[in-house]
Amino acid sequence: MKVAVIADTHVGYPRFYEDSFTQAEAAFRDADEKADIILFLGDLYDTRVPSLQILGRTISFFRSIKKPIYAIHGNHERRSKGALNPVGLLEKAGAINHLNFSSAIFEKDGEKIFIAGMGNVPDDLAKAGLEKLKGTIQIPQAHLSILMLHQSVSEFVFGENLLSMDDMERLGYDLVLNGHIHARKEAPGFLIPGSTVITQLTKEETQPRGYYLYDTNERKHEFIPIPCRKFLLEELEFRDAKPSEVQEKAGELSARLRRENPEAIIRIILKGTLEKGIRVSDVVFAGEVGTFMDNKLNEHMFRADLKAIREMREKKLSMREMGEARMRKKMEGKASLFEPLELFEALANGAEEGMAYLQGRMKPAQ
Ligand SMILES: [Mn+2]
């Protein structure tokens, strides 16, 4: 049978809102035609609590897909224990099957495959997560076994306590599928399809977007590109340049790229140095929708600051993850009035919600 593997659609992503829908829909529609079953690897939505507009549009879309969908939730959808996340909501709406430390057997024409899934767990708990998975799920030897994850992998992402590909391989599944990483990666028995929408504007994201089609008989995969808004990334290098020179060259390049690619997302990175005495803020550009002018001139002079900012921007969620991890650590072993994660989530929605949560917990039980 044919298994489609889609990941990280980030539906509702504010910067490229419409792309996030049309490109997700293109992937699922194509998979619906070509595959017998669709596996989804998390971050279907961009937020934990998508708007009714977004939920309504996705529920009706997924109900129009004929092939069964099995999905896990990603870090963008993760909520505290017991709270319903939007992937769980889609299951309640009858649109998909949500797997989380659970498994299913899918059968077609007498052929069976075994699918297990673990929704995203914070990096510092990922190894414990895999242990729990091992303890909870027995892999049947009779069928092809597939595991769906949504985790950072140390081979591709920099960070502490990350899972390695070895950790995943040791679990004993025939095929491990992972979301979370937005660029496509593959190794024997291991596939990362990447995101269907551009989110980070990195060089890797200039590669085609799409999904994997896996043939269970041949045990081979094929990458299927989907129609996607083009993303161009160009660099311009300067040396001791005057602001007028930078503005002229960048303006020309930007205008030419836009003329040749009216619909594309364009990012131009300006590198090198400015003339002595000229500040980076002296170089000003007129903004244009869909064109990102990234001014990295004189970057060596304040590289540390920039690096910190960029890391924060690229890993928007890492602040939340760090906060959660710290709160968990502080509360470890202490009996408490509240669930640290629940409080954190309430606080993340604002101080008022945090206070309301605490007040709720302090009321005597009825
Ligand atoms: Mn993601």
Boltz pocket constraint, residues with backbone or C-beta under 6 A from the ligand:
constraints:
  - pocket:
      binder: B
      contacts: [[A, 8], [A, 42], [A, 43], [A, 74], [A, 76], [A, 180], [A, 181]]
      max_distance: 6.0
